[in-house]
Amino acid sequence: MLCHAHRPRGTAGQALEHELRCFAVFRRVYVQRDEVRQIATAVQQPELGYTFRVGSLVLHAIGQLTPLQMASFHSSTAIFPVGYEACRIYWSMRHGNRRCRYICSVEERDGIPEFTIRVIEQGYQDMVLTDTSAKGVWDKVLGPVAEKRAESGTLKLFPVYLKGEDLFGLTVPAVAKITESLPGVEACDRYSFRYGRNPLVELPLMFNPAGCARAQPKASSPYTSVVIRPQPQAVSSSSARSNQNVAQGEGGAPHNKPPVVHPRSSQYRWMKSEWRANVYLGRSRIQGLGLFAARDIEKQTMVIEYNGTILRNEVAIRKEKIYRSKNRAVFMFRIDSEHVVDATLNGGIARYINHSCAPNCVAEVVTFERGYKIIISCIRRIEKGEELCFNYQFESVEGQHKIACHCGAPECRKWIN
């Protein structure tokens, strides 16, 4: 390259191919990113608070499927996990030139998927639409939208060419990569896989509807409470008060915990960053899936946090009845008399810890970072490969609603409740 001041002699007035006539330089920047790893981080670590957004779609929860649901909860182009929830920003049904939010979710009703859209628009009361297909429920939206746009003279909308599964976000490549990595999706025989299972995105979901040491829920059975209860009272995060906590001993008798070296707040922060190295999910000898120690864990170590949605007691009771009416297992943990953590749809893998009459762990409700936290800590040294378990503390019931215990401990009480 040469500039006009350094032209070769005898080339005046000639156009040279390599002459630089402008000093503006265009640079092309290449950004290399691992999209699958980003997807896995957003889905498997919700505590990081990442927003999973693709265009006008924001994914809230991916949901899950049990083996009994695989045959009915898919089509040739999409998989419909129960508990799936996403928000779509789309044209308003009431104004031709406005947009509003459409909360799309998938639930189960009578063994088939039920697609629900909750319309949220400022200045109007929320509207709930349901149908047995994604196309059917979105047609209830697209019809009024097309009419309003025609009245306002804006660009015409053709609902017949829009697919409900696309608007739900189930066919979005990033979402499809997650649903195709759900355990057991190979049983979806009518679905055409586009990406296949990816071990980075694979999620630990239910092996059977009961999941861990609970009775198999029956839709016809009356409502009974199976909410896990904490052993100690709620405590603060200061190290002074942490030394006074009471944990459940192996034989069921309380004992005082000896002083710890580090403040509990430091232990909690370490546990949040290292819990994946502590545990893994596997087939349990007690029931269904269970959580196992991935390495030797010393006594009084915080192992994992029991995550979920904190609900008021009235809401938790109502949701438990809904789950049971759909023949779904209930994963709930009581914080106190007013609050319950619901891990049924959006909980972490700590919900798979089984009950035992001779537990090696204890569940503690503590307060960190101005909020309630449920921490699973070990009350004795746990060897690598040993299954983690704690006492569920279920309310005692009589008659046909009692749940059998299969922990196999010498001091087993034969019943969880």
Secondary structure, 3 states (H helix, E strand, C coil): CECHHHCCCCCCCCCCCCECCCCCCCCCCCCCCCHHHHHHHHHHCHHHCCCEEECCEEEEECCECCHHHCCCCECCCCECCECCEEEEEEECCCCCCCEEEEEEEEEEECCEEEEEEEEECCCCCCEEEEECCHHHHHHHHHHHHHHHHHHHCCCCCCHHHCCHHHHHCCCCHHHHHHHCCCCCHHHCCCCCCCCCCCCCCCCCCCCCCCCCCCCCCCCCCCCCCCCECCCCCCECCCHHHHCCCEEECCCCCEEECCCCCCCHHHHHHHHHHHHHHCEEEEECCCCCEEEEECCCECCCCEEEECCCEEEEHHHHHHHHHHHHHCCCCCCEEECCCCEEEECCCCCCHHHHCEECCCCCEEEEEEEECCEEEEEEEECCCECCCCECEECCCCCCCCHHHCCECCCCCCCCCCECC
